Amino acid sequence: MEDIKAIDIMNYPIQVKSIVDYDFNKYEEWAMMAKTTFKPFFPLGRFPNTPEELEQHKHLYGTSFYPFETVDKFIAAMDKDGYDRVCIAAVKMWSFRKSFSLIFDFTIDQVNEMVKQGKGRIIGVAGYNPFRIDESLTDIEKSVKEYGFKFVYAHPITFGLPFNDKKMYPLYGLCSSLKIPVSMQVGHSAEPLPSWVGSPMTVDEVVMDFPDLKINLSHTGFPWINEWIDLVWKHPNVYGDIAAYMPKNLDPEIIKFMTSGRGNSKVMWGSNGIGLTHGKHQLMEMDMKDKYKENILRNNALRFMGLDS
């Protein structure tokens, strides 16, 4: 089939050095992840951080790992790999290793700068800090009403919070009022951060309380795969993405779910910043209907964000 102009539902402002100059190796959580769960991507035992190292290992993740020098160069990489738009999230992630600190603390203004320079190719996504609720809600409202952001990406498990925790409910209430979706990492944490709160099943209560709120369960819900499938399958407004996983390495149950009529209209693709190339190309090569590939790579994300019209 012809190439599909993909939508990347999950990416970060550290893609572009002129926006955020970020050093993963400064943080214990990322350093440990590079030695364990993400070791296949990081044979050095740490994140590559020199031009020579980035060039030497780029075959592991595609066109490039972090960072591109400018937004224009990032857009050129999108064009090369067949991406229409990329969602960039001002995500907040808490550290359990450093007191009262965030290991990701991107701002809506950083993301909005990418949106402005991206000339319609970058979709802005706000973040949420459940330990700074008023400040977060103010930012989210501004990002939607002034900057045109399309949804919020939250990371409650790194704060040690289940999805039905009271600190998360102000987020759901505001997003429901603004009629924008919420995306959240569910499942385990690849970093040495809390995983026990990541079971997708606490989302069930959230859906009961906010039946019209669109929710994306990001990162497959692993190891609670069947629970993830159950929620995406049964709730009309619940979607799921496979960000951070190479499609051919997914659990067979997820592959069966997303390549059938049961789940194909609900599962989305996201690079999670691990290069634009390999994941998309693997999806294009998978044995499924052409329409199903288009749904995963593009149509479902447009519908999730309300951009399908």
PEZI-V22490 format. One record per helix or strand. SS is the DSSP state (H for helix, E for strand). FROM is the first residue (numbers start at 1). TO is the last residue. If there is no record, write none. Layout:
BEGIN
SS&FROM&TO  SS&FROM&TO
END
This chain:
BEGIN
E&6&12  H&13&15  E&16&16  H&24&26  H&28&35  H&39&41  H&51&56  H&58&60  E&68&68  H&71&81  E&83&89  E&92&94  E&102&105  H&108&118  E&122&126  H&133&145  E&151&154  H&156&159  H&166&178  E&181&185  H&200&209  E&215&218  H&219&221  H&225&234  E&238&241  H&247&249  H&252&258  E&267&268  H&277&285  H&290&304
END
